[in-house]
Amino acid sequence: MEYVAGIDVGSLSTDAVILDRDKRIAGTAIVRTGASSLRAAEEALDEALGAAGLDRRALGFIVSTGYGRAGLPFAGRAVTEITCHARGASFLFPDTGTVVDIGGQDSKVVHVGPGGKVLDFTMNDKCAAGTGRFLEVMAEKLQLGLEEMGELSIRAQGEATISSVCTVFAESEVVSLVARDHPIEEIVRGLHRAIVGRIWGMISALGSRGELTMSGGVAKNRGVVTLLEEKWGRSVKVPEEPQIVGALGAALIALDSEGRTGEASSCSAERGRA
């Protein structure tokens, strides 16, 4: 087959990437995951194939990743998102040494070696603080669109202090600040500072390495990226479409996997392993 696919089933979005044998992206898709990860994966795959002008008969190997990776019967292999984000980020930015992936329900910092190999990682998957869900809850409370928050944060002349990294307590702080007519842009900047503080603690625990590449939907938020760059002390690499990095990594692994003998027997062992 001339094409392979990677599908990243996340808590908020499901993303698909179609690659040809020359590692060129033929089609991509990003859809809401909703109540059914399998239905979202089918939709994302069909949409990416449509963008590429292909149907499923053109596909060879398919690799799934993300929290819903084990529930896709049409995938030949399931690989953790840590592995896939490292591989995708390294492909886009070969000098990547550290990957920050802020997902819907967790956040990860990954050390990456040559070829996108995972060297070490740390993650926060016990609390919504420092995740996309944290920002989503706060945007709803402030009656803002997520896309508005980055620009508001950059325009802020100062920033509100959000002392709690817990979503529930931070929400109470935001309600109190709004009641006191605190400028919305300063509240947003304070929220971004809280997220970056949580991420920076993870980076500090793991140590800095090479260039920093940011993946995941929160990487589209210039307010968060700008504050992270202040901490990092240099520019942060952000892909043109950061949400597809995990799916891209899965597609690259699919290219590696296609044609190998005994691949089916290794699928179950791969699940749950970075």
Phi, psi and omega per residue, in radians:
M1 nan 2.638 -3.066
E2 -1.582 -0.219 -3.041
Y3 -2.354 2.680 3.039
V4 -2.285 2.947 -3.122
A5 -2.389 2.584 2.973
G6 -2.156 2.370 -3.127
I7 -2.244 2.185 -3.134
D8 -1.927 1.863 -3.113
V9 -1.644 1.710 3.140
G10 -1.701 3.066 -3.109
S11 -1.247 -0.560 -3.126
L12 -1.825 -0.709 -3.136
S13 -2.311 2.705 3.030
T14 -2.096 2.240 -2.976
D15 -2.155 2.523 -3.135
A16 -2.329 2.528 3.085
V17 -2.334 2.316 3.033
I18 -1.853 2.209 3.115
L19 -2.044 2.550 2.975
D20 -1.622 3.137 -3.051
R21 -1.168 -0.320 3.105
D22 -1.619 0.252 3.116
K23 1.116 0.528 3.047
R24 -1.692 2.395 3.139
I25 -1.314 2.088 -3.135
A26 -1.639 -0.525 -3.127
G27 -2.902 2.629 3.112
T28 -2.426 2.842 3.055
A29 -2.720 2.568 3.042
I30 -2.327 2.091 3.124
V31 -2.262 2.792 3.052
R32 -1.238 2.405 -3.125
T33 -1.242 -0.766 3.117
G34 1.133 -2.585 -3.013
A35 -1.480 -0.291 -3.080
S36 -2.249 1.968 3.125
S37 -1.183 -0.605 3.126
L38 -1.151 -0.786 3.123
R39 -1.104 -0.704 3.117
A40 -1.127 -0.692 3.127
A41 -1.133 -0.747 3.090
E42 -1.057 -0.764 -3.124
E43 -1.138 -0.794 -3.138
A44 -1.105 -0.748 3.140
L45 -1.105 -0.791 -3.141
D46 -1.136 -0.663 3.129
E47 -1.172 -0.713 3.110
A48 -1.155 -0.708 3.082
L49 -1.099 -0.716 3.098
G50 -1.067 -0.716 3.112
A51 -1.125 -0.517 3.131
A52 -1.525 -0.128 -3.094
G53 1.255 0.598 -3.063
L54 -2.205 2.939 2.914
D55 -2.160 3.120 -3.000
R56 -1.141 -0.369 3.127
R57 -1.137 -0.346 -3.133
A58 -1.421 -0.196 -3.032
L59 -1.536 2.438 2.959
G60 -1.683 -1.911 -3.048
F61 -1.387 2.542 3.081
I62 -2.206 2.283 3.070
V63 -2.036 2.336 3.099
S64 -1.868 2.667 3.094
T65 -2.601 3.136 -3.110
G66 1.583 3.105 -3.033
Y67 -1.171 -0.431 3.135
G68 -1.746 0.358 -3.004
R69 -1.129 -0.511 -3.057
A70 -1.389 -0.154 -3.043
G71 -1.730 0.322 -3.106
L72 -1.932 1.778 -3.061
P73 -1.158 -0.360 -3.109
F74 -1.545 -0.062 3.116
A75 -1.503 2.398 -3.129
G76 -1.442 -0.277 -3.077
R77 -2.758 2.526 3.069
A78 -2.061 2.268 -3.059
V79 -2.290 2.489 -3.110
T80 -1.109 2.688 -3.135
E81 -1.173 -0.472 3.104
I82 -1.051 -0.842 3.109
T83 -1.078 -0.765 -3.051
C84 -1.250 -0.690 3.106
H85 -1.161 -0.663 3.090
A86 -1.087 -0.783 -3.115
R87 -1.166 -0.769 -3.138
G88 -1.147 -0.761 -3.138
A89 -1.113 -0.727 -3.137
S90 -1.155 -0.603 3.100
F91 -1.138 -0.739 -3.110
L92 -1.319 -0.676 -3.120
F93 -2.308 1.600 -3.011
P94 -1.020 -0.375 3.134
D95 -1.542 0.120 3.125
T96 -1.030 2.242 3.045
G97 -2.054 -0.399 -3.139
T98 -2.353 2.308 3.071
V99 -2.025 2.277 2.988
V100 -1.932 2.053 3.103
D101 -2.050 1.965 3.088
I102 -1.798 1.815 -3.115
G103 -1.636 -3.034 -3.104
G104 -1.184 -0.665 -3.059
Q105 -2.120 -0.082 3.099
D106 -2.629 2.967 3.074
S107 -2.392 2.575 -3.040
K108 -2.393 2.555 2.948
V109 -2.167 2.210 -3.013
V110 -2.212 2.312 2.964
H111 -1.547 2.298 -3.016
V112 -2.107 2.376 3.074
G113 -1.832 -2.976 -3.136
P114 -0.965 2.411 3.123
G115 1.288 0.177 3.129
G116 1.439 0.316 3.130
K117 -1.246 2.351 3.111
V118 -1.333 2.135 3.115
L119 -1.707 -0.655 -3.133
D120 -2.903 2.809 3.101
F121 -2.793 2.812 2.967
T122 -2.441 2.654 -3.115
M123 -2.584 2.719 3.043
N124 -2.006 1.854 3.103
D125 -2.207 0.273 -3.106
K126 -1.814 -0.245 -3.013
C127 -2.560 2.562 -3.118
A128 -1.299 -0.214 -3.139
A129 -1.045 2.352 3.126
G130 1.363 0.362 -3.136
T131 -2.166 3.011 3.086
G132 -1.111 -0.580 3.132
R133 -1.116 -0.652 3.075
F134 -0.966 -0.868 -3.139
L135 -1.147 -0.652 -3.129
E136 -1.096 -0.768 3.119
V137 -1.087 -0.754 -3.115
M138 -1.212 -0.633 3.093
A139 -1.100 -0.730 3.098
E140 -1.096 -0.734 -3.133
K141 -1.119 -0.629 -3.128
L142 -1.569 0.013 -3.113
Q143 0.963 0.830 3.114
L144 -2.105 2.674 2.940
G145 -1.407 2.567 -3.139
L146 -0.987 -0.603 -3.105
E147 -1.203 -0.388 3.139
E148 -1.335 -0.455 -2.935
M149 -1.147 -0.661 -3.117
G150 -1.085 -0.817 -3.126
E151 -1.185 -0.674 3.089
L152 -1.069 -0.748 -3.123
S153 -1.084 -0.753 -3.117
I154 -1.153 -0.568 -3.117
R155 -1.377 -0.265 -3.041
A156 -1.073 2.379 3.092
Q157 -1.465 -0.414 3.105
G158 -2.536 -2.879 3.094
E159 -2.636 2.544 3.070
A160 -1.344 2.650 3.081
T161 -1.613 2.053 3.032
I162 -1.842 1.836 -2.962
S163 -1.424 -0.381 -3.089
S164 -1.805 2.444 3.027
V165 -1.664 -0.052 3.070
C166 -1.358 2.297 -3.089
T167 -1.015 -0.760 -3.090
V168 -1.123 -0.829 -3.114
F169 -1.247 -0.633 3.103
A170 -1.119 -0.646 3.099
E171 -1.082 -0.704 3.098
S172 -1.116 -0.688 3.095
E173 -1.102 -0.709 3.131
V174 -1.117 -0.768 3.119
V175 -1.019 -0.753 3.137
S176 -1.123 -0.735 3.137
L177 -1.136 -0.724 3.107
V178 -1.102 -0.723 -3.136
A179 -1.085 -0.483 3.120
R180 -1.619 0.217 3.122
D181 1.009 0.610 3.054
H182 -1.193 2.442 -3.130
P183 -0.943 2.280 -3.073
I184 -1.034 -0.721 -3.101
E185 -1.106 -0.551 3.117
E186 -1.310 -0.562 3.045
I187 -1.128 -0.791 -3.136
V188 -1.068 -0.759 3.134
R189 -1.102 -0.669 3.082
G190 -1.101 -0.676 3.086
L191 -1.125 -0.741 3.104
H192 -1.116 -0.665 3.104
R193 -1.090 -0.679 3.136
A194 -1.120 -0.739 3.114
I195 -1.115 -0.844 -3.118
V196 -1.098 -0.651 3.093
G197 -1.043 -0.712 3.121
R198 -1.164 -0.763 -3.138
I199 -1.165 -0.698 -3.117
W200 -1.143 -0.589 3.063
G201 -1.072 -0.663 3.101
M202 -1.202 -0.725 3.108
I203 -1.100 -0.768 -3.128
S204 -1.088 -0.672 3.138
A205 -1.153 -0.635 -3.108
L206 -1.506 -0.563 -3.067
G207 1.744 2.644 3.140
S208 -1.548 2.564 -3.114
R209 -2.640 2.166 3.024
G210 1.026 -2.698 3.068
E211 -1.367 2.626 3.118
L212 -1.768 2.159 3.064
T213 -1.987 2.371 -3.116
M214 -1.921 2.298 3.103
S215 -2.170 2.997 -3.116
G216 1.616 2.852 -3.048
G217 -1.085 -0.544 -3.131
V218 -1.151 -0.356 3.101
A219 -1.132 -0.274 3.072
K220 -1.359 -0.186 -3.099
N221 -1.554 1.835 -3.064
R222 -1.134 -0.467 3.105
G223 -1.118 -0.774 3.115
V224 -1.178 -0.782 -3.111
V225 -1.072 -0.751 -3.118
T226 -1.081 -0.754 3.138
L227 -1.206 -0.601 3.089
L228 -1.186 -0.646 3.084
E229 -1.116 -0.635 3.079
E230 -1.050 -0.747 3.131
K231 -1.213 -0.750 -3.071
W232 -1.226 -0.548 3.111
G233 1.531 0.068 3.074
R234 -2.773 3.123 -3.031
S235 -1.198 2.630 3.057
V236 -1.849 2.313 3.122
K237 -1.374 2.234 3.103
V238 -2.207 2.096 3.117
P239 -1.070 2.796 3.108
E240 -1.016 -0.680 3.054
E241 -2.291 1.563 -3.029
P242 -1.168 -0.313 -3.099
Q243 -1.256 -0.335 -3.065
I244 -1.701 0.094 -3.056
V245 -1.046 -0.752 3.129
G246 -1.123 -0.762 3.114
A247 -1.144 -0.628 3.083
L248 -1.100 -0.800 3.101
G249 -1.044 -0.700 3.104
A250 -1.109 -0.693 3.127
A251 -1.167 -0.659 3.090
L252 -1.124 -0.678 3.081
I253 -1.180 -0.602 3.073
A254 -1.083 -0.684 3.076
L255 -1.076 -0.731 3.103
D256 -1.116 -0.665 -3.001
S257 -1.363 -0.545 -3.034
E258 -1.062 2.276 3.083
G259 1.594 -0.187 3.112
R260 -1.290 2.468 3.093
T261 -1.430 2.588 3.096
G262 1.282 0.279 -3.096
E263 -1.127 -0.665 -3.061
A264 -1.083 -0.608 -3.102
S265 -1.243 -0.333 -3.118
S266 -1.595 -0.121 -3.021
C267 -1.096 -0.827 -3.093
S268 -1.147 -0.596 3.138
A269 -1.208 -0.489 -3.094
E270 -1.283 -0.512 -3.075
R271 -1.090 2.297 3.114
G272 1.404 0.118 -3.134
R273 -2.018 2.408 -3.141
A274 -1.340 nan nan
